[in-house]
Amino acid sequence: MCSPLHMTIMSLRNCCRFPITSYSIHLPNGNGCARLWRRIEARSVVVFGLTPSTPRSQWICGTPAQEYSRFGVKAEDLKSVPEGIEGLHFHALCEQNSDTLERLLAVIKKKFGNLLSQVKWVNFGGGQLITGPEYDIDRLCRIIADFRREYAVDVYMEPGQAVGFNAGILLSTVLEMVRNEIEIAILDTSPFAHIPDILNAPYKPDIIGGGKPNQFKNTYRLASRSCLSGDIIGDYSFPQPLHRGSRIMFSDMASYCAVSNNFFNGIPLPAIAILTKSNDVRIVRQFGYMDYEARLS
Ligand SMILES: Cc1ncc(COP(=O)(O)O)c(C=O)c1O
């Protein structure tokens, strides 16, 4: 038997068949909801978008609980646990500590408390930065233990970003220096192609050895070599001047960066390499022009 897989999806195509034992689907409200349950025999219902979370509030893409959210079922539309449903799932956080989870659970209990003891499990979703330096694990353990005791349910969590938090370095090279009132370094890294969150979020990646503008003696605008005018990483400063060939290391690039990059205008993707404990570099994947072309035709 497969172990339960909690899967989140807004809609399924007819061709989908899943050899898994437990589903967790973001179910839209209304008739579509019932249709989906029948089609895939979902075993859980998602309560999503139920309370304003306090994530990076400007980051609308990463804010699950926002006005007019397309996710989940509202409390007023879920008076009882539908037949065949064995779990409840919520996901309303983004990069949060366990104090926010605790506040969120208070709302869940208030809104869905009557349903919680009718299910076998509750999935607390993602957005929980359990590997972050400030994360209070003890409080999380207490929260989970109390919740399990109170409702006699299993508890699942599905942190994503936390798994690769602060892992992965994107090594970039200065290709050219340009001056237009300010100093601009043109890199072989493109936010649009390699770090889309810079343009979507907004988000500014950390650079190892670099700082905020004017924090160090030499301030530069770092930008891409693509044709897109706004393909700009941001302004940073460095103890040493940058020049053609300087290397820049962006940190925390393993998680969402790795899954959201693309071949915009044929800009090459960086190779993926492992730096071993003995300081050897082993290249595990390289991308070439044919990878780009293969996606176009
Ligand atoms: C339902 C669900 N669970 C977990 C995650 C992972 O979230 P994070 O990477 O912020 O921990 C997401 C991300 O969108 C999600 O939609």
The ligand as a Gaussian input file, in Angstrom:
#p B3LYP/6-31G(d) Opt

LIG

0 1
 C       -0.907000      23.648000       0.086000
 C        0.517000      24.031000       0.198000
 N        1.269000      23.412000       1.109000
 C        2.583000      23.724000       1.260000
 C        3.169000      24.691000       0.473000
 C        4.623000      25.026000       0.692000
 O        4.723000      26.292000       1.251000
 P        6.135000      26.846000       1.747000
 O        7.125000      26.544000       0.689000
 O        5.879000      28.312000       1.928000
 O        6.445000      26.141000       3.035000
 C        2.407000      25.370000      -0.497000
 C        3.015000      26.403000      -1.341000
 O        2.388000      27.120000      -2.042000
 C        1.043000      25.031000      -0.632000
 O        0.254000      25.649000      -1.526000

